[in-house]
Amino acid sequence: LLSAIESKIETQDPELRKRVIHGIKWLGITSPDVPAVKRGSYLDVLCARLEELMMYGEGERDMIILQHKFEVENKDGSHNTRTSVTLMYGEPNGFQAMAKTVGVPCGIATQLILDGKINTTGVIAPMTPEIYQPIMDILPSEGINAVEETI
């Protein structure tokens, strides 16, 4: 099986080929010692294996870096770049940064709806100031900050 996989690697760079094979071996999908999980699609099987291999160990945490970059053309024809960067670490043995940065804004939006501060109905994306600005105003008090710059 490994030789079949190796024959499909398109690069001739020996170091890259070595890394690909190392990754395949690390996954254990070519080892008879790793029991095959037979559920759903091939992607489901791969995800199940990754869940086994990539669980956080004791004291480990995640980190997210979120960067938005916008190329802006101003009314006068000049150009600049606007960036917004968020860096956040999860808590060891606690909430993950990914869970916080997804869940907290949703929770804030829900509270704003319950408080009558957002009145738009239906499925909406936070693309207008009436929706996103109140959320952005509260996020820093929850420990979620973005550093914005114009370059």
TORMAR-108086 format. One record per residue (C-alpha): residue in one letter; x, y, z. Coordinates in Angstrom, 3 decimals. Last residue first. Example, Ala and Ser with C-alpha at 12.3 -4.5 7.8 and 13.67 -1.06 7.14 Angstrom:
2
- s	13.670	-1.060	7.140 .
- a	12.300	-4.500	7.800 .
//
This chain:
151
- i	-0.886	49.934	6.254 .
- t	-4.046	50.632	8.221 .
- e	-4.112	48.678	11.433 .
- e	-6.604	46.816	13.608 .
- v	-5.712	44.715	16.634 .
- a	-8.619	42.453	17.499 .
- n	-9.654	41.536	21.015 .
- i	-11.616	38.701	22.608 .
- g	-11.288	38.788	26.391 .
- e	-15.025	38.871	27.122 .
- s	-14.958	42.617	27.875 .
- p	-13.184	43.003	24.515 .
- l	-16.132	41.284	22.726 .
- i	-18.811	43.744	23.920 .
- d	-18.260	46.587	21.415 .
- m	-17.726	44.125	18.544 .
- i	-21.143	42.578	19.251 .
- p	-22.835	45.988	19.323 .
- q	-21.042	46.862	16.061 .
- y	-21.854	43.659	14.162 .
- i	-25.631	43.862	13.796 .
- e	-26.457	47.536	13.298 .
- p	-23.090	47.955	11.567 .
- t	-24.180	45.613	8.759 .
- m	-22.503	42.356	7.757 .
- p	-23.319	40.197	10.770 .
- a	-25.033	37.526	8.667 .
- i	-28.766	37.071	9.014 .
- v	-31.205	34.174	9.168 .
- g	-34.588	35.698	9.833 .
- t	-35.527	38.770	11.816 .
- t	-33.712	42.038	12.460 .
- n	-34.540	43.488	15.861 .
- i	-31.131	43.588	17.508 .
- k	-31.184	45.587	20.751 .
- g	-34.384	43.883	21.922 .
- d	-32.719	42.433	25.042 .
- l	-33.351	38.889	23.780 .
- i	-31.762	39.793	20.430 .
- l	-28.745	41.343	22.177 .
- q	-28.440	38.232	24.362 .
- t	-28.428	35.977	21.298 .
- a	-25.821	38.153	19.581 .
- i	-23.617	37.983	22.679 .
- g	-23.965	34.201	22.809 .
- c	-23.066	33.878	19.144 .
- p	-20.042	36.151	19.675 .
- v	-19.004	33.980	22.669 .
- g	-19.432	30.636	20.926 .
- v	-17.132	31.011	17.928 .
- t	-14.153	32.796	19.483 .
- k	-14.580	30.892	22.733 .
- a	-14.851	27.430	21.175 .
- m	-11.790	28.072	18.999 .
- a	-9.828	29.340	22.002 .
- q	-10.604	26.063	23.765 .
- f	-12.287	26.089	27.149 .
- g	-10.519	24.259	29.943 .
- n	-7.879	21.568	30.524 .
- p	-5.217	24.123	29.536 .
- e	-7.101	27.308	28.647 .
- g	-7.256	28.293	25.001 .
- y	-4.980	30.917	23.518 .
- m	-6.071	33.884	21.437 .
- l	-4.592	36.030	18.704 .
- t	-6.882	38.311	16.707 .
- v	-5.621	40.348	13.768 .
- s	-7.432	43.015	11.739 .
- t	-5.746	44.452	8.691 .
- r	-6.555	47.369	6.426 .
- t	-4.469	47.876	3.289 .
- n	-4.182	51.145	1.445 .
- h	-4.983	52.605	-1.953 .
- s	-5.416	56.127	-3.288 .
- g	-8.122	56.852	-5.866 .
- d	-9.553	59.900	-4.054 .
- k	-12.621	57.904	-2.998 .
- n	-10.372	55.297	-1.341 .
- e	-9.442	51.927	-2.783 .
- v	-9.047	49.402	0.018 .
- e	-7.240	46.052	0.027 .
- f	-8.629	44.204	3.017 .
- k	-6.800	41.726	5.228 .
- h	-8.504	39.693	7.922 .
- q	-6.310	37.702	10.239 .
- l	-7.377	35.121	12.809 .
- i	-4.721	33.412	14.866 .
- i	-5.994	30.654	17.079 .
- m	-4.216	28.767	19.815 .
- d	-5.075	25.450	21.389 .
- r	-4.234	24.072	24.799 .
- e	-2.267	21.237	26.362 .
- g	-2.210	20.598	30.122 .
- e	-3.010	16.883	29.871 .
- g	-3.033	15.868	26.233 .
- y	-5.304	17.365	23.620 .
- m	-6.694	14.785	21.257 .
- m	-4.857	14.639	17.933 .
- l	-4.320	10.967	17.261 .
- e	-7.725	9.561	18.147 .
- e	-9.662	12.439	16.588 .
- l	-7.439	12.166	13.501 .
- r	-8.458	8.506	13.133 .
- a	-12.154	9.351	13.367 .
- c	-11.673	12.163	10.836 .
- l	-9.976	9.786	8.392 .
- v	-12.817	7.267	8.706 .
- d	-15.426	9.999	8.223 .
- l	-13.534	11.233	5.147 .
- y	-13.560	7.715	3.736 .
- s	-17.335	7.807	4.101 .
- g	-19.553	6.447	6.834 .
- r	-18.269	4.159	9.531 .
- k	-15.708	1.402	9.335 .
- v	-12.951	2.182	11.782 .
- a	-9.937	0.138	10.772 .
- p	-7.887	-1.261	13.637 .
- v	-4.311	0.006	13.738 .
- d	-1.822	-2.880	13.945 .
- p	-2.181	-3.716	10.227 .
- s	-0.484	-0.391	9.532 .
- t	-1.172	1.528	6.329 .
- i	-3.656	3.947	7.871 .
- g	-1.388	4.564	10.835 .
- l	-1.744	8.323	10.568 .
- w	1.941	8.577	11.459 .
- k	2.793	6.272	8.542 .
- i	0.938	8.543	6.117 .
- g	2.666	11.582	7.616 .
- h	6.126	9.977	7.288 .
- i	5.290	9.116	3.676 .
- v	4.425	12.753	2.979 .
- r	7.541	13.997	4.792 .
- k	9.819	11.667	2.781 .
- r	8.273	12.850	-0.483 .
- l	8.896	16.448	0.620 .
- e	12.543	15.686	1.375 .
- p	13.000	13.815	-1.910 .
- d	11.621	16.670	-4.038 .
- q	10.263	14.814	-7.082 .
- t	6.743	16.014	-6.404 .
- e	3.746	14.125	-7.751 .
- i	3.151	11.671	-4.924 .
- k	0.928	8.982	-6.484 .
- s	3.711	6.365	-6.694 .
- e	4.321	6.826	-2.969 .
- i	0.736	5.823	-2.225 .
- a	1.089	2.624	-4.248 .
- s	4.444	1.924	-2.562 .
- l	2.820	2.413	0.829 .
- l	0.000	0.000	0.000 .
//
